[in-house]
Amino acid sequence: MNSVFDLTSLEELTKVLRQELEEYGALLTLLVEQQEKILNRDPEALFKINEKVERQMETNQALLKRRQQLVGDFAGQLERDKESTLSQLISGFPEAMQPMFHSLAEEINNLISSARRKVKQNQVLLSRLSEVAEELLHAVTPEGSINKTYDRQGDLSISAELGKRPLKTTV
């Protein structure tokens, strides 16, 4: 099915997809850097990179919403369900542009999968780091002198008293 689309709408969708591709690449780069900070046990640098990751994720979400809006508009033009995905609509795009849209969609999906894997790896590393910190505190403190608390963002703080000196770590 070939439908006549407004060329500027197709150009805008292409632009958004390319931006999304760039931004997911940037997110993946930040997640790799985040993993390095975790492995280097550099809490100050980890906090900074976490802020960058959060900002990058907000940027990616904004582009995703814009893409979904554009895809919904195209779905309407093709008289298809507004919830259709880009991949489901590509067959209705001009034939000469279909391979480009397939490639962009596939590459974005690959980057999203890679980013999800990296996030999962980083969460496992942080969890293990937290366990190691807790085990270390248990090894050097008397029983009952370790306190674990969570803040509103779900960040874990572990504190203990070593002799008369307090010790606190945040994971």
PyRosetta script that sets phi, psi and omega in degrees:
from pyrosetta import init, pose_from_sequence

init()
pose = pose_from_sequence("MNSVFDLTSLEELTKVLRQELEEYGALLTLLVEQQEKILNRDPEALFKINEKVERQMETNQALLKRRQQLVGDFAGQLERDKESTLSQLISGFPEAMQPMFHSLAEEINNLISSARRKVKQNQVLLSRLSEVAEELLHAVTPEGSINKTYDRQGDLSISAELGKRPLKTTV")
pose.set_psi(1, 118.1)
pose.set_omega(1, 176.3)
pose.set_phi(2, -107.5)
pose.set_psi(2, 125.9)
pose.set_omega(2, -179.7)
pose.set_phi(3, -116.4)
pose.set_psi(3, 154.9)
pose.set_omega(3, 177.8)
pose.set_phi(4, -88.6)
pose.set_psi(4, 118.8)
pose.set_omega(4, -180.0)
pose.set_phi(5, -109.3)
pose.set_psi(5, 153.6)
pose.set_omega(5, 170.9)
pose.set_phi(6, -68.2)
pose.set_psi(6, 120.8)
pose.set_omega(6, -176.7)
pose.set_phi(7, -58.0)
pose.set_psi(7, -37.3)
pose.set_omega(7, -179.8)
pose.set_phi(8, -66.1)
pose.set_psi(8, -32.2)
pose.set_omega(8, 176.9)
pose.set_phi(9, -66.9)
pose.set_psi(9, -41.4)
pose.set_omega(9, 177.2)
pose.set_phi(10, -66.1)
pose.set_psi(10, -38.6)
pose.set_omega(10, 177.3)
pose.set_phi(11, -64.8)
pose.set_psi(11, -39.9)
pose.set_omega(11, 178.9)
pose.set_phi(12, -65.2)
pose.set_psi(12, -42.4)
pose.set_omega(12, 177.1)
pose.set_phi(13, -61.9)
pose.set_psi(13, -43.1)
pose.set_omega(13, 177.9)
pose.set_phi(14, -60.2)
pose.set_psi(14, -44.3)
pose.set_omega(14, 179.7)
pose.set_phi(15, -61.7)
pose.set_psi(15, -44.3)
pose.set_omega(15, -179.9)
pose.set_phi(16, -65.0)
pose.set_psi(16, -41.8)
pose.set_omega(16, 178.9)
pose.set_phi(17, -63.8)
pose.set_psi(17, -41.0)
pose.set_omega(17, 178.7)
pose.set_phi(18, -66.9)
pose.set_psi(18, -39.3)
pose.set_omega(18, 176.4)
pose.set_phi(19, -63.7)
pose.set_psi(19, -42.4)
pose.set_omega(19, 179.7)
pose.set_phi(20, -61.5)
pose.set_psi(20, -41.2)
pose.set_omega(20, 177.2)
pose.set_phi(21, -59.7)
pose.set_psi(21, -47.1)
pose.set_omega(21, 178.4)
pose.set_phi(22, -61.9)
pose.set_psi(22, -43.4)
pose.set_omega(22, -176.1)
pose.set_phi(23, -70.8)
pose.set_psi(23, -35.1)
pose.set_omega(23, 174.9)
pose.set_phi(24, -69.0)
pose.set_psi(24, -33.9)
pose.set_omega(24, 173.7)
pose.set_phi(25, -63.3)
pose.set_psi(25, -41.5)
pose.set_omega(25, 177.9)
pose.set_phi(26, -64.5)
pose.set_psi(26, -40.2)
pose.set_omega(26, 178.5)
pose.set_phi(27, -62.7)
pose.set_psi(27, -44.6)
pose.set_omega(27, 179.6)
pose.set_phi(28, -61.4)
pose.set_psi(28, -40.4)
pose.set_omega(28, 176.6)
pose.set_phi(29, -60.7)
pose.set_psi(29, -43.7)
pose.set_omega(29, 178.6)
pose.set_phi(30, -65.2)
pose.set_psi(30, -37.6)
pose.set_omega(30, 179.6)
pose.set_phi(31, -67.3)
pose.set_psi(31, -35.2)
pose.set_omega(31, 175.2)
pose.set_phi(32, -65.1)
pose.set_psi(32, -44.0)
pose.set_omega(32, 178.0)
pose.set_phi(33, -63.7)
pose.set_psi(33, -39.0)
pose.set_omega(33, 177.7)
pose.set_phi(34, -60.6)
pose.set_psi(34, -42.9)
pose.set_omega(34, 179.4)
pose.set_phi(35, -61.8)
pose.set_psi(35, -40.6)
pose.set_omega(35, 177.6)
pose.set_phi(36, -60.8)
pose.set_psi(36, -41.5)
pose.set_omega(36, 179.9)
pose.set_phi(37, -66.2)
pose.set_psi(37, -37.3)
pose.set_omega(37, 177.5)
pose.set_phi(38, -64.1)
pose.set_psi(38, -48.5)
pose.set_omega(38, -177.7)
pose.set_phi(39, -66.1)
pose.set_psi(39, -31.1)
pose.set_omega(39, 178.4)
pose.set_phi(40, -83.0)
pose.set_psi(40, -3.8)
pose.set_omega(40, -179.3)
pose.set_phi(41, 51.7)
pose.set_psi(41, 52.9)
pose.set_omega(41, -179.0)
pose.set_phi(42, -112.0)
pose.set_psi(42, 85.7)
pose.set_omega(42, -172.6)
pose.set_phi(43, -61.6)
pose.set_psi(43, -38.9)
pose.set_omega(43, -179.5)
pose.set_phi(44, -63.0)
pose.set_psi(44, -46.8)
pose.set_omega(44, 178.5)
pose.set_phi(45, -67.5)
pose.set_psi(45, -33.3)
pose.set_omega(45, 178.7)
pose.set_phi(46, -65.0)
pose.set_psi(46, -41.9)
pose.set_omega(46, 177.7)
pose.set_phi(47, -61.5)
pose.set_psi(47, -42.4)
pose.set_omega(47, 179.9)
pose.set_phi(48, -64.2)
pose.set_psi(48, -44.9)
pose.set_omega(48, -179.0)
pose.set_phi(49, -68.8)
pose.set_psi(49, -33.1)
pose.set_omega(49, 177.2)
pose.set_phi(50, -61.9)
pose.set_psi(50, -38.8)
pose.set_omega(50, 177.1)
pose.set_phi(51, -64.1)
pose.set_psi(51, -40.9)
pose.set_omega(51, 178.1)
pose.set_phi(52, -64.1)
pose.set_psi(52, -41.5)
pose.set_omega(52, 179.2)
pose.set_phi(53, -61.9)
pose.set_psi(53, -43.9)
pose.set_omega(53, 179.3)
pose.set_phi(54, -61.2)
pose.set_psi(54, -44.7)
pose.set_omega(54, 178.6)
pose.set_phi(55, -63.3)
pose.set_psi(55, -40.9)
pose.set_omega(55, 179.5)
pose.set_phi(56, -64.1)
pose.set_psi(56, -40.1)
pose.set_omega(56, 179.0)
pose.set_phi(57, -64.9)
pose.set_psi(57, -35.8)
pose.set_omega(57, 176.3)
pose.set_phi(58, -64.8)
pose.set_psi(58, -42.0)
pose.set_omega(58, 176.8)
pose.set_phi(59, -60.7)
pose.set_psi(59, -45.3)
pose.set_omega(59, -179.6)
pose.set_phi(60, -63.4)
pose.set_psi(60, -39.6)
pose.set_omega(60, 179.1)
pose.set_phi(61, -63.5)
pose.set_psi(61, -40.6)
pose.set_omega(61, 179.7)
pose.set_phi(62, -63.1)
pose.set_psi(62, -42.5)
pose.set_omega(62, 177.9)
pose.set_phi(63, -66.9)
pose.set_psi(63, -38.3)
pose.set_omega(63, 177.8)
pose.set_phi(64, -61.4)
pose.set_psi(64, -44.6)
pose.set_omega(64, 178.9)
pose.set_phi(65, -61.9)
pose.set_psi(65, -41.5)
pose.set_omega(65, 179.3)
pose.set_phi(66, -64.4)
pose.set_psi(66, -42.9)
pose.set_omega(66, 178.3)
pose.set_phi(67, -62.5)
pose.set_psi(67, -44.3)
pose.set_omega(67, -179.8)
pose.set_phi(68, -61.6)
pose.set_psi(68, -36.7)
pose.set_omega(68, 177.6)
pose.set_phi(69, -64.6)
pose.set_psi(69, -47.2)
pose.set_omega(69, 179.8)
pose.set_phi(70, -63.7)
pose.set_psi(70, -42.5)
pose.set_omega(70, 179.3)
pose.set_phi(71, -64.0)
pose.set_psi(71, -39.6)
pose.set_omega(71, 176.2)
pose.set_phi(72, -61.2)
pose.set_psi(72, -39.9)
pose.set_omega(72, 176.9)
pose.set_phi(73, -62.5)
pose.set_psi(73, -44.0)
pose.set_omega(73, 178.9)
pose.set_phi(74, -65.5)
pose.set_psi(74, -37.0)
pose.set_omega(74, 177.9)
pose.set_phi(75, -59.6)
pose.set_psi(75, -41.5)
pose.set_omega(75, 177.3)
pose.set_phi(76, -62.5)
pose.set_psi(76, -42.7)
pose.set_omega(76, 178.9)
pose.set_phi(77, -63.6)
pose.set_psi(77, -32.9)
pose.set_omega(77, -179.7)
pose.set_phi(78, -89.9)
pose.set_psi(78, 3.3)
pose.set_omega(78, -177.8)
pose.set_phi(79, 55.6)
pose.set_psi(79, 47.0)
pose.set_omega(79, 176.8)
pose.set_phi(80, -119.3)
pose.set_psi(80, 172.8)
pose.set_omega(80, -179.7)
pose.set_phi(81, -59.4)
pose.set_psi(81, 133.0)
pose.set_omega(81, -179.8)
pose.set_phi(82, -60.4)
pose.set_psi(82, -21.3)
pose.set_omega(82, -179.9)
pose.set_phi(83, -88.5)
pose.set_psi(83, 5.7)
pose.set_omega(83, 179.4)
pose.set_phi(84, -61.0)
pose.set_psi(84, 148.6)
pose.set_omega(84, 176.8)
pose.set_phi(85, -87.7)
pose.set_psi(85, 164.3)
pose.set_omega(85, 177.0)
pose.set_phi(86, -56.8)
pose.set_psi(86, -44.9)
pose.set_omega(86, -178.9)
pose.set_phi(87, -59.1)
pose.set_psi(87, -34.8)
pose.set_omega(87, 179.9)
pose.set_phi(88, -73.0)
pose.set_psi(88, -22.2)
pose.set_omega(88, -175.6)
pose.set_phi(89, -97.0)
pose.set_psi(89, -17.5)
pose.set_omega(89, -172.5)
pose.set_phi(90, -55.7)
pose.set_psi(90, -34.8)
pose.set_omega(90, -178.9)
pose.set_phi(91, -62.8)
pose.set_psi(91, -19.0)
pose.set_omega(91, 177.9)
pose.set_phi(92, -91.1)
pose.set_psi(92, -4.9)
pose.set_omega(92, 179.1)
pose.set_phi(93, -79.7)
pose.set_psi(93, 162.8)
pose.set_omega(93, 175.7)
pose.set_phi(94, -53.7)
pose.set_psi(94, 135.2)
pose.set_omega(94, -173.9)
pose.set_phi(95, -53.1)
pose.set_psi(95, -40.1)
pose.set_omega(95, -177.8)
pose.set_phi(96, -65.9)
pose.set_psi(96, -22.4)
pose.set_omega(96, -176.6)
pose.set_phi(97, -97.5)
pose.set_psi(97, -13.4)
pose.set_omega(97, -175.5)
pose.set_phi(98, -57.5)
pose.set_psi(98, -46.3)
pose.set_omega(98, -179.9)
pose.set_phi(99, -59.2)
pose.set_psi(99, -38.9)
pose.set_omega(99, 179.5)
pose.set_phi(100, -63.2)
pose.set_psi(100, -45.4)
pose.set_omega(100, -179.3)
pose.set_phi(101, -67.1)
pose.set_psi(101, -37.8)
pose.set_omega(101, 175.3)
pose.set_phi(102, -59.4)
pose.set_psi(102, -46.6)
pose.set_omega(102, -178.4)
pose.set_phi(103, -63.5)
pose.set_psi(103, -45.8)
pose.set_omega(103, 179.7)
pose.set_phi(104, -61.9)
pose.set_psi(104, -46.1)
pose.set_omega(104, -179.3)
pose.set_phi(105, -62.6)
pose.set_psi(105, -42.8)
pose.set_omega(105, -179.5)
pose.set_phi(106, -64.7)
pose.set_psi(106, -43.6)
pose.set_omega(106, -179.3)
pose.set_phi(107, -66.3)
pose.set_psi(107, -40.7)
pose.set_omega(107, 177.2)
pose.set_phi(108, -61.9)
pose.set_psi(108, -44.9)
pose.set_omega(108, 178.6)
pose.set_phi(109, -61.6)
pose.set_psi(109, -39.2)
pose.set_omega(109, 177.2)
pose.set_phi(110, -63.5)
pose.set_psi(110, -42.8)
pose.set_omega(110, 179.0)
pose.set_phi(111, -66.7)
pose.set_psi(111, -39.0)
pose.set_omega(111, 177.2)
pose.set_phi(112, -61.8)
pose.set_psi(112, -44.1)
pose.set_omega(112, 178.3)
pose.set_phi(113, -62.2)
pose.set_psi(113, -43.1)
pose.set_omega(113, 178.5)
pose.set_phi(114, -63.5)
pose.set_psi(114, -41.9)
pose.set_omega(114, 179.9)
pose.set_phi(115, -64.7)
pose.set_psi(115, -41.8)
pose.set_omega(115, 178.5)
pose.set_phi(116, -62.2)
pose.set_psi(116, -42.5)
pose.set_omega(116, 177.8)
pose.set_phi(117, -61.6)
pose.set_psi(117, -42.5)
pose.set_omega(117, -178.4)
pose.set_phi(118, -66.9)
pose.set_psi(118, -40.0)
pose.set_omega(118, 177.4)
pose.set_phi(119, -61.0)
pose.set_psi(119, -44.4)
pose.set_omega(119, 179.9)
pose.set_phi(120, -62.7)
pose.set_psi(120, -43.6)
pose.set_omega(120, 177.8)
pose.set_phi(121, -60.0)
pose.set_psi(121, -44.9)
pose.set_omega(121, -178.4)
pose.set_phi(122, -65.5)
pose.set_psi(122, -37.3)
pose.set_omega(122, 177.7)
pose.set_phi(123, -64.7)
pose.set_psi(123, -41.2)
pose.set_omega(123, 178.1)
pose.set_phi(124, -63.7)
pose.set_psi(124, -44.0)
pose.set_omega(124, 179.0)
pose.set_phi(125, -61.5)
pose.set_psi(125, -44.2)
pose.set_omega(125, 179.3)
pose.set_phi(126, -64.7)
pose.set_psi(126, -39.7)
pose.set_omega(126, 178.2)
pose.set_phi(127, -62.8)
pose.set_psi(127, -44.6)
pose.set_omega(127, 179.3)
pose.set_phi(128, -65.5)
pose.set_psi(128, -39.8)
pose.set_omega(128, 177.3)
pose.set_phi(129, -60.8)
pose.set_psi(129, -40.3)
pose.set_omega(129, 177.7)
pose.set_phi(130, -63.0)
pose.set_psi(130, -43.6)
pose.set_omega(130, 178.8)
pose.set_phi(131, -62.5)
pose.set_psi(131, -42.6)
pose.set_omega(131, 179.7)
pose.set_phi(132, -63.3)
pose.set_psi(132, -43.8)
pose.set_omega(132, 179.0)
pose.set_phi(133, -61.3)
pose.set_psi(133, -41.6)
pose.set_omega(133, 179.6)
pose.set_phi(134, -66.6)
pose.set_psi(134, -43.0)
pose.set_omega(134, 178.2)
pose.set_phi(135, -61.0)
pose.set_psi(135, -40.8)
pose.set_omega(135, 178.4)
pose.set_phi(136, -62.4)
pose.set_psi(136, -44.9)
pose.set_omega(136, 179.1)
pose.set_phi(137, -63.2)
pose.set_psi(137, -40.8)
pose.set_omega(137, 177.7)
pose.set_phi(138, -62.6)
pose.set_psi(138, -35.6)
pose.set_omega(138, -177.9)
pose.set_phi(139, -70.5)
pose.set_psi(139, -28.9)
pose.set_omega(139, -173.9)
pose.set_phi(140, -111.2)
pose.set_psi(140, 4.1)
pose.set_omega(140, -179.1)
pose.set_phi(141, -124.5)
pose.set_psi(141, 152.9)
pose.set_omega(141, 175.6)
pose.set_phi(142, -68.2)
pose.set_psi(142, 157.6)
pose.set_omega(142, -179.6)
pose.set_phi(143, -56.8)
pose.set_psi(143, 141.5)
pose.set_omega(143, 173.7)
pose.set_phi(144, 81.9)
pose.set_psi(144, -0.8)
pose.set_omega(144, -177.7)
pose.set_phi(145, -102.4)
pose.set_psi(145, 17.9)
pose.set_omega(145, 177.9)
pose.set_phi(146, -109.9)
pose.set_psi(146, 130.9)
pose.set_omega(146, 178.3)
pose.set_phi(147, -119.1)
pose.set_psi(147, 131.8)
pose.set_omega(147, 175.9)
pose.set_phi(148, -115.3)
pose.set_psi(148, 129.2)
pose.set_omega(148, 176.6)
pose.set_phi(149, -136.0)
pose.set_psi(149, 155.3)
pose.set_omega(149, 177.4)
pose.set_phi(150, -119.3)
pose.set_psi(150, 137.5)
pose.set_omega(150, 176.3)
pose.set_phi(151, -89.5)
pose.set_psi(151, -177.0)
pose.set_omega(151, -175.8)
pose.set_phi(152, -64.0)
pose.set_psi(152, -25.4)
pose.set_omega(152, 178.3)
pose.set_phi(153, -85.1)
pose.set_psi(153, -2.5)
pose.set_omega(153, -179.9)
pose.set_phi(154, 88.2)
pose.set_psi(154, 9.3)
pose.set_omega(154, 178.6)
pose.set_phi(155, -77.1)
pose.set_psi(155, 137.8)
pose.set_omega(155, -177.5)
pose.set_phi(156, -92.7)
pose.set_psi(156, 133.6)
pose.set_omega(156, 172.2)
pose.set_phi(157, -118.8)
pose.set_psi(157, 134.2)
pose.set_omega(157, 177.8)
pose.set_phi(158, -120.9)
pose.set_psi(158, 128.1)
pose.set_omega(158, 177.8)
pose.set_phi(159, -130.5)
pose.set_psi(159, 151.3)
pose.set_omega(159, -179.6)
pose.set_phi(160, -151.0)
pose.set_psi(160, 165.7)
pose.set_omega(160, 176.9)
pose.set_phi(161, -117.7)
pose.set_psi(161, 121.0)
pose.set_omega(161, 178.3)
pose.set_phi(162, -102.1)
pose.set_psi(162, 102.7)
pose.set_omega(162, -174.1)
pose.set_phi(163, 65.3)
pose.set_psi(163, -114.7)
pose.set_omega(163, 177.8)
pose.set_phi(164, -110.7)
pose.set_psi(164, 4.5)
pose.set_omega(164, -179.0)
pose.set_phi(165, -100.6)
pose.set_psi(165, 127.3)
pose.set_omega(165, 176.9)
pose.set_phi(166, -77.2)
pose.set_psi(166, 148.6)
pose.set_omega(166, 177.9)
pose.set_phi(167, -132.3)
pose.set_psi(167, 131.8)
pose.set_omega(167, -178.5)
pose.set_phi(168, -138.5)
pose.set_psi(168, 139.3)
pose.set_omega(168, 175.6)
pose.set_phi(169, -137.4)
pose.set_psi(169, 147.9)
pose.set_omega(169, 177.4)
pose.set_phi(170, -121.5)
pose.set_psi(170, 132.1)
pose.set_omega(170, -178.9)
pose.set_phi(171, -116.3)
pose.dump_pdb("model.pdb")
